[in-house]
Amino acid sequence: MLADPSGAIAPGITDAIFARLAADCGYPVIHLSGNAIHKSFCSETDNRSEKTMRGRARSCSSVFLSILGLIFLASNGEAATAEETLANLNHLPPAERQANLVREAKKEGTVVWYAAMNREDLRQFTSGFEAEYPFLKVEVLTSGPQSLLNRILTEYRAGKYNYDILNIRSSALYTLKKASAAMRYDTPNRRALRAGFYDKEGYLNGLWASLLVYLFNTHQVSRAQAPNAVEDLLQPKWKGKLGMDKDADDWLAAVMDFYGDDKGKQLARALGAQNLQIRTGRSLVSQLVAAGEFPIQIDAHHHEAVTLRKAGAPIDYVFPEPFIPVKAVSALVLSSRPPHPHSAALLVDFMLSKKGQGIAYRQGRWPAYKELASGGPDDVGNRKTLIPDGDKWGSRYEELVQLTALLGR
């Protein structure tokens, strides 16, 4: 933070600011004590010219005014303070930025993660992070994404700011931004992410996403018979034989984004007329296909299809054409009022680093880090993928739910 609860300027921030000032001016210019600013100009004994001195003075004045602006920001609310703090640190050279984050995080000692993730996967991430930063402890609260979202909104309405970071699908960002419960964080690591896993504003820092494929039972359907596109699913022979998750909003959003509203709605109505086998949970639908209850699932998680096949289940899958729908990006969101902003920044940086993304990749996820690719038949390669527009569908969520009902939910 720039300011502590008493309103005093945090010394870690002043250290970085005044170190930069000293470098720019060539000698110490200001000292800070509490909230009092003391000017202590040193006498110059070298032989610099008057012109050089005037230029130096102008440079120092500019830096001094910048510092006054930062101090003003520090006195104007913690929400802006945390975002400004991290934004200013991001302008430092990488080593200096990291040193400042680590120094301040050591004072915080912990980071609070509201996690919508299974516990074993979560443990791998927290263990990796704590091994990297042994002076930090990750406190986790696990629940479903909607439950965590509702909890945060309730806490914010009550003036309670307990969470540092939250992982949730990107479409929830609209609600969090509307409630002023999320901050922008332009982590340097987002430069290594795939297109669609980050936004221009800095709110979206994507972790991973799931490719949605056509899964089929090989005892009932051959690869030559398997559907390859949405239009293939509309053939009469598949009526009553297509399985789908009850929560198909993200699948339909991708279809609507690709084909447009009018054709997307037509396809949804036509597909709904196929008497879809709707169940709750994509994993369950995949297991039912493997068990032979129905031959095809049209929205299977790619990594689960690969896992089932490797385990010997009688299944295979097809990458849909002309595009592969992508389940909404799972994003890491920073609280607009984080209790531990520097620790939270380190955790986001870790999760989006090659090391953190490597954990996600080994878990079978499609990671945001674009250099991580498996190659071989299970790699998406250069096929077109389509991530639903989070802002668009966040603001049209109720409409999307109604449209999804056309599929038979």
Secondary structure, DSSP 4 states (H G I P E B T S, - for coil): --B-TTSPBPHHHHHHHHHHHHHHHSS--EEEETTEEEE-PPPP-S---HHHHHHHHHHHHHHHHHHHHHHHHHTS-HHHHHHHHHHHHTTS-HHHHHHHHHHHHHHH-EEEEEE-S-HHHHHHHHHHHHHH-TT-EEEEEE--HHHHHHHHHHHHHTT----SEEEEEGGGHHHHHHTT-EE----GGGGGBPTTSB-SSS--BEEEEEEEEEEEETTT--TTTS--SHHHHTSGGGTT-EEEES--HHHHHHHHHHH-HHHHHHHHHHHHTT--EEES-HHHHHHHHHHTSSSEEEEEEHHHHHHHHHTT-SEEEE--SS-EEEEEEEEEEEESS-SSHHHHHHHHHHHTSHHHHHHHHHTT-EESBTT----STTS-TT--EE---HHHHHHTHHHHHHHHGGGT-
